[in-house]
Amino acid sequence: MSSRLYRAVGLMSGTSMDGIDAALIETDGEGHIRFLDFASRPYDDAFRADLRAAVLKGAAAMERQMDDDLRAVSRRLTILHAEVAGTIAKGADVVGFHGHTIGHRPDRGWTWQIGDGALLAQLLRIEVVDDFRGPDVAAGGQGAPLLPAYHRALGSGLERPFGVLNLGGVGNLTWIGGGDEIVAFDTGPANALIDDWLHEQRGLSFDENGALASAGDVHEEVLQSMLDLPWFDQAPPKSLDRQDFGIEPVRALNAEDGAATLTAFTAETVRLALSHVSSRPQRLLVTGGGRHNPVLMRMITERTGIAAEPVEAAGWRGDSMEAEGFAWFAVRKLRGLPTSFPEISGPRQPVVGGTLHVPS
């Protein structure tokens, strides 16, 4: 007997802090995945500033402790998610709500996503699943990345081995070999440092089309100093907080050279990441906002020797992929299927993550 098919909405607010993505899919939480709809909304400058302040506070915290400012940002974040989800959620059975990560410290036994799943369920009048990462950390995992399980489901028909590179605020790599063998881990900062540099130097949220980086030169001595960290040699599973790396090493450079050097740093972290997989992927499919940066994509191709292709080349949807993944995870929660795995994020055993909120 075939499994029931669900209409599920997934919501994602990524570490780049650019806005909210909402995707509607039809899925059984396994191999059946049919894309139905997508909506997106950028954050306005005022809320992005509040969210940035929340991220800085969360990254500096020694433990998860809400204060009035964080509660206000969490509530506003939830309301904004409800507004975006409401445009595509008619007839949906469940919503997968990631929230927004403001702190990620699996070494201290916690990961912290703000956003109120119970409030979202009330606003949408739909069941909501949130807190996918916390149970993974509680079981000894890194809590990230989680999406590689969805990449494996999407890529069932692709020739192997292949890689999926997610270039959000933080980068992560999924390598899938024969027999569904999988290796997945964070690679380092992807867009985070580039975005922070543009914010500081030009008051912009990102380097559109890599324009600033294309006008600069890479300072290889600065780049090598940034790469000289034990973390890059550490075997997976491993994950990062957005604030684990900073722009201080390029502060002596001009705006253009700083952008070029930070872009090369992201490309180099991908090259180093590939040393942790058993064979070179035949394809490197790139998702996340970084795939829109032609300078970054060119540098990854040059430094890894593998052509970096946007995931659209495989018929996937890079703008909605993370949101789709959390819709898929929400259905897996309803079915009692694992949402994280030892070979991906490192928990002691497969974990059925997520907390279900039912509207009263």
Summary of the structure (lengths in Angstrom):
residues: 360
radius of gyration: 19.2
end to end distance: 32.4
largest distance: 64.1
contacts: 1324
relative contact order: 0.18
helix: 42%
strand: 22%
